[in-house]
Amino acid sequence: MDDIARLVLRNAMIATPRHVFRRGYIAIEDGYIVDVGEEPYRNLERYDEISLEGFIAGPGFIDTHTHGAFGIDVTTASSDDIARLSEMVTRFGVTSYIPTSVSMPHEILERFCRSVNTASRMRSGAKILGIHLEGPYINPKRAGAHRVEYIRRPSLEEFSSYLSEAGDLQLIITISPEIEGATDLIKEARRKGVIVQVGHTDATYRETIRAIALGVSRATHLYNAMSGFHHRNPGAAPALLRSRDVYLEIIADMIHVSPEMLEFTIDYASPERVALITDSISATGMDKGRYRLGDLEVEVEEGVPRIPGSDTIAGSILTMDRAFKNIASLGYSVSEAFHMASTTPAKSLGLLEKHRVGLIEPGYRGDIVIMNKEFEIIATLVDGKPLYVSDIAKDLFA
């Protein structure tokens, strides 16, 4: 008998991009999905078997924009703390994520890239599949919770060092296309395979369209901290929304974007372009109080983090399971919600092909989230291994 781990999850409602199996199975072998279909599953000889009657299974959530949680601020955290975060976010159904910085001095951003790279190789918990530099090359007029003194013009020399520290991880950078030097940086970034997003921008519609023509492929938290809709002076938001090749990050906490605008965006762009993100900060999963976002102090009151003494929202305390539940509450199907929480995030960063995540299909990683009918997380599997199991499911995975 070989030592290959084999597991079959049975009798669950299973959501894939093409099918919803009302009573389906997922067979996993050596960390990869080898078969998916409708019951009965007949090839059980060498498999451990778990019955998930009454539960929902789908691709693990992929959060492509998070600044931290559980008191850990990724911009300033050590590699050990980031690895610890990887373990803890599995309770939210997250199987892969992209640590995201805020604008900081060059040396701190270098260290951020280095720490994330090191943590990604520790392979504990959810997978780290990239590094997102949100700033520092953004428009100070749209700084949001970024400290203006750290915002600066693009530097190809700085950028080269970030790319070097990222190593094999996919580098993503948010930039304002209207600032001096942005065009050269976008061109260089695309030449090096870096994914460029538009965000924290006061760009006009035409400036945004020109940036998209240069290779911009994602919007950073659409609508937030960017020029918006006006019938005589359309800004970045409508340009990004109308460009069919641009993927759209959106914070589905019902605070950053109203339910009506969430519905409008999804209905216009389709779940194939909308990527749910948390934009979560270190306060996520913690009690109310004061926390850090980079070296900025943020206060959480009534579930909203703000810069003390102002109305400026500073990230969120949203989790991916809550984002999924919010989208489902608007009437979108389970399959559509999984598309926005898993498949589109993976596709928008090239992770479907490179890392084989974001789908429940043969040949893809056994990264699976299991929920009850109230969309509460029951278990999270990474490479077919249960890394989080709730109390009510412990007997199933014993």
C-alpha positions in Angstrom: 0.0 0.0 0.0 1.4 3.4 -0.9 1.5 6.5 1.4 -0.6 8.8 -0.9 -3.4 10.5 1.0 -6.8 9.9 -0.5 -10.0 11.5 0.6 -13.5 11.6 -0.8 -16.1 14.2 0.4 -19.6 12.9 -0.2 -23.2 13.9 -0.2 -22.6 17.6 -0.2 -24.0 20.4 -2.4 -21.0 21.2 -4.5 -20.6 24.5 -6.5 -18.4 24.6 -9.5 -18.4 27.3 -12.3 -20.3 25.0 -14.7 -22.4 22.8 -12.4 -24.0 22.7 -9.0 -24.2 19.1 -7.8 -27.1 18.8 -5.4 -25.7 15.7 -3.8 -22.2 15.4 -5.1 -18.7 14.1 -4.2 -15.1 15.4 -4.5 -12.3 12.9 -4.6 -8.9 14.2 -3.6 -5.6 12.4 -4.1 -2.2 13.6 -3.0 -3.5 17.2 -2.5 -5.2 17.4 -5.9 -8.9 17.0 -6.9 -9.1 13.9 -9.2 -12.9 13.6 -9.6 -16.0 15.6 -9.0 -19.6 14.5 -9.8 -23.0 13.5 -8.7 -23.5 10.7 -6.2 -23.1 7.7 -6.1 -19.3 7.5 -6.0 -18.2 3.9 -6.6 -14.4 4.0 -6.4 -14.0 3.9 -2.6 -11.6 1.1 -2.1 -8.6 3.2 -1.0 -10.2 6.4 0.1 -11.0 7.8 3.5 -14.7 8.9 3.3 -16.4 11.9 4.9 -20.2 12.4 4.5 -21.2 16.0 4.3 -25.0 15.6 4.1 -26.7 19.0 4.4 -23.5 21.0 3.9 -22.2 23.1 1.0 -18.7 22.7 -0.5 -16.9 25.0 -2.9 -13.5 26.4 -3.8 -11.7 27.9 -0.9 -11.9 31.7 -0.7 -9.1 33.8 -2.1 -8.6 37.2 -0.5 -6.5 39.3 -2.9 -6.4 42.4 -0.7 -5.9 42.2 3.1 -3.8 44.3 5.4 -4.1 41.8 8.3 -6.2 40.5 11.1 -6.0 39.2 14.7 -3.8 42.1 15.7 -1.3 41.5 12.9 -0.5 44.3 10.5 1.2 42.7 7.5 3.0 45.9 6.4 5.1 45.9 9.6 4.8 42.3 10.7 7.6 39.7 11.0 7.5 36.6 8.7 6.6 34.5 11.8 3.6 36.7 12.5 2.5 36.6 8.8 2.8 32.8 8.9 0.6 32.8 12.1 -1.9 34.9 10.2 -2.0 32.3 7.4 -3.1 29.7 10.0 -5.8 31.8 11.5 -7.6 33.1 8.4 -8.6 29.5 7.5 -11.4 29.9 10.0 -12.9 32.4 7.6 -12.7 29.9 4.7 -9.6 31.5 3.2 -7.3 29.0 1.5 -5.1 31.6 -0.4 -4.4 35.3 0.1 -2.3 38.3 -0.9 -0.8 40.3 1.9 -1.2 44.0 1.1 0.8 47.0 2.3 0.0 50.6 2.7 2.3 53.5 1.7 5.4 53.5 3.8 9.1 54.5 3.6 11.1 52.5 1.1 13.1 50.5 3.6 9.9 49.3 5.3 8.3 48.3 2.1 11.4 46.3 1.2 11.2 44.6 4.5 7.5 43.9 3.9 8.2 42.2 0.6 11.0 40.2 2.2 8.9 39.1 5.2 6.0 38.0 3.0 8.3 36.1 0.8 9.8 34.3 3.7 6.4 33.5 5.3 5.1 32.1 2.0 7.8 29.4 2.2 6.8 28.3 5.7 3.7 26.7 4.2 1.5 26.9 7.3 -2.2 27.5 6.8 -3.6 29.4 3.9 -1.2 29.9 0.9 0.4 33.2 0.3 0.4 33.5 -3.5 1.5 37.1 -4.1 2.5 40.5 -2.7 0.4 43.6 -3.2 1.9 47.0 -2.9 -1.0 49.4 -2.4 1.0 52.6 -2.9 3.2 54.5 -2.4 2.8 55.8 -6.0 -0.7 57.2 -5.6 -2.4 60.6 -5.6 -2.3 62.3 -2.2 -5.7 63.9 -3.0 -7.1 60.4 -2.7 -4.9 59.1 0.1 -7.7 57.7 2.2 -5.9 56.0 5.2 -2.5 56.3 3.6 -0.2 58.8 5.3 0.5 61.6 2.8 4.1 62.1 3.8 4.9 58.5 2.5 3.2 59.0 -0.8 5.7 59.8 -3.6 6.4 59.8 -7.3 7.2 56.5 -8.9 10.8 55.3 -8.7 12.0 52.6 -11.1 14.9 51.9 -8.7 12.6 51.4 -5.7 10.3 49.3 -7.8 13.2 47.1 -8.9 14.1 46.4 -5.3 10.5 45.4 -4.4 10.4 43.0 -7.4 13.7 41.5 -6.3 12.5 41.0 -2.7 9.3 39.4 -3.9 11.2 36.5 -5.4 8.9 34.0 -7.1 5.7 35.5 -5.7 3.4 37.4 -8.0 3.9 41.1 -7.4 0.9 43.4 -7.7 1.1 47.2 -7.5 -1.6 49.9 -7.1 -0.8 53.1 -8.9 -2.6 56.4 -9.8 -2.1 56.7 -13.5 -2.3 60.5 -13.6 0.7 61.2 -11.4 4.1 62.2 -12.9 6.1 59.1 -13.8 3.2 56.7 -13.7 3.3 55.8 -17.4 6.9 54.7 -17.3 6.3 52.6 -14.2 3.2 50.9 -15.7 5.2 50.0 -18.8 8.2 48.7 -16.8 5.9 46.7 -14.4 4.1 45.0 -17.3 7.4 44.2 -19.0 8.4 42.4 -15.8 5.1 40.5 -15.4 3.9 42.6 -12.5 0.1 43.1 -12.3 -0.9 46.8 -12.2 -4.1 48.1 -10.6 -5.6 51.6 -10.6 -6.5 53.0 -7.2 -6.3 55.9 -4.8 -6.6 58.0 -8.0 -8.1 61.3 -9.2 -7.7 60.3 -12.8 -10.1 61.4 -15.5 -11.9 58.9 -17.6 -9.5 59.3 -20.5 -6.4 59.1 -18.3 -7.7 55.8 -16.9 -8.5 54.4 -20.4 -4.9 55.2 -21.4 -3.6 53.4 -18.4 -5.7 50.3 -19.3 -4.3 50.4 -22.8 -0.8 50.2 -21.2 -1.8 47.0 -19.3 -3.7 47.9 -16.2 -5.9 44.9 -15.5 -7.5 45.4 -12.0 -9.3 48.1 -10.0 -8.3 48.6 -6.4 -11.5 48.6 -4.2 -13.7 50.0 -6.9 -15.4 53.3 -6.1 -13.4 53.9 -2.9 -10.7 56.5 -3.0 -11.2 57.2 -6.7 -12.8 59.7 -9.0 -16.3 58.6 -9.6 -19.4 59.2 -11.7 -20.4 62.6 -13.1 -22.4 63.1 -16.2 -20.0 65.9 -17.5 -16.8 64.7 -15.9 -16.6 60.9 -15.7 -13.7 59.7 -13.6 -11.7 56.5 -13.0 -14.6 54.4 -11.7 -16.8 54.4 -14.8 -13.7 53.8 -17.0 -12.7 50.8 -15.0 -16.3 49.5 -14.9 -16.8 49.8 -18.7 -13.5 48.2 -19.7 -14.4 44.5 -20.2 -10.8 43.3 -19.7 -10.5 44.9 -16.2 -11.3 42.9 -13.1 -12.9 44.8 -10.2 -12.0 44.5 -6.5 -15.0 45.4 -4.4 -15.5 45.5 -0.6 -18.8 43.8 0.1 -19.3 44.9 3.7 -22.3 47.0 2.8 -20.5 50.0 4.2 -17.7 50.9 1.7 -20.2 50.3 -1.2 -24.0 50.4 -0.8 -26.0 47.3 -1.5 -27.6 49.0 -4.5 -24.2 49.8 -6.0 -23.0 46.3 -5.3 -26.0 44.9 -7.3 -25.5 47.4 -10.1 -21.8 46.5 -10.4 -22.3 42.8 -10.4 -25.3 43.0 -12.8 -23.3 45.2 -15.2 -19.9 43.6 -15.0 -21.0 40.0 -14.1 -19.5 37.7 -11.4 -16.7 36.9 -13.9 -15.2 40.3 -13.4 -16.0 41.0 -9.8 -13.5 39.9 -7.1 -14.6 40.1 -3.5 -12.0 41.4 -1.1 -11.9 42.3 2.6 -9.4 45.2 2.7 -9.2 43.9 6.3 -6.9 45.5 8.9 -5.3 44.2 12.0 -8.5 44.9 14.0 -10.3 42.1 12.2 -11.3 39.3 14.6 -10.5 41.6 17.6 -12.6 43.6 20.1 -13.3 47.3 19.5 -10.4 49.6 20.3 -7.4 51.1 18.6 -5.2 49.2 16.2 -2.4 49.8 13.6 -2.5 50.2 9.9 1.1 50.6 8.9 2.2 53.2 11.5 -1.3 54.9 11.5 -3.5 54.5 14.5 -7.1 53.4 13.7 -10.1 53.3 16.0 -12.9 50.7 15.5 -16.3 51.9 16.6 -19.6 50.2 15.7 -17.8 47.8 13.3 -16.1 50.5 11.3 -12.4 51.4 11.5 -11.7 55.1 11.1 -8.8 57.5 11.6 -9.5 59.0 15.1 -11.1 62.4 14.9 -12.2 62.0 11.3 -14.9 60.3 9.2 -12.2 58.7 7.0 -12.8 54.9 6.8 -9.5 53.0 7.3 -9.8 49.6 5.7 -12.4 47.2 7.1 -13.0 44.4 9.6 -14.7 42.3 6.9 -14.0 38.6 6.5 -14.4 36.6 3.4 -17.1 34.4 4.8 -19.1 37.5 5.7 -18.5 39.0 2.2 -19.9 35.7 0.8 -22.9 35.8 3.0 -23.6 39.5 2.2 -23.5 38.7 -1.6 -25.9 35.7 -1.1 -28.2 38.0 0.9 -28.6 40.2 -2.2 -30.1 37.2 -4.1 -27.1 35.9 -6.0 -26.7 32.2 -6.3 -24.2 30.1 -4.3 -22.4 29.4 -7.6 -22.2 33.1 -8.4 -21.0 34.0 -4.9 -18.2 31.3 -5.1 -17.2 32.8 -8.5 -16.7 36.2 -6.9 -15.0 34.9 -3.7 -12.8 32.3 -5.3 -12.7 31.9 -9.1 -12.5 35.5 -10.3 -9.9 36.5 -7.7 -7.7 33.6 -8.9 -8.3 34.2 -12.6 -7.6 37.9 -12.2 -4.1 37.3 -10.9 -3.3 34.3 -13.1 -3.5 31.9 -10.2 -5.9 29.5 -11.9 -3.1 28.3 -14.2 0.0 29.0 -12.1 -1.2 27.5 -8.8 -4.3 25.5 -9.8 -6.5 27.2 -7.2 -10.0 28.7 -7.4 -12.0 25.9 -9.0 -13.5 22.6 -7.9 -12.3 20.6 -10.9 -10.0 17.6 -11.6 -6.4 18.8 -11.7 -6.9 21.7 -9.2 -5.7 21.8 -5.7 -7.9 20.4 -2.9 -8.5 23.8 -1.5 -12.1 23.6 -0.3 -14.4 25.4 2.1 -17.3 23.6 3.7 -20.3 25.6 5.0 -23.7 25.0 6.4 -26.9 26.4 4.9 -26.4 29.6 6.8 -23.0 30.0 5.2 -21.1 29.5 8.4 -17.7 27.9 8.0 -17.7 24.2 9.0 -14.2 23.3 7.7 -11.4 24.6 5.5 -9.2 22.2 3.6 -5.9 23.2 2.0 -4.4 20.6 -0.4 -7.0 18.2 0.9 -6.0 18.6 4.6 -8.4 20.0 7.1 -6.6 23.0 8.6 -9.7 24.4 10.3 -12.6 22.4 11.7 -15.4 24.0 13.7 -16.6 22.4 16.9 -19.8 21.0 15.2 -17.7 19.2 12.6 -15.0 17.7 14.7 -16.6 14.2 14.7 -16.8 14.3 10.9 -13.1 14.9 10.6 -11.9 12.8 13.5 
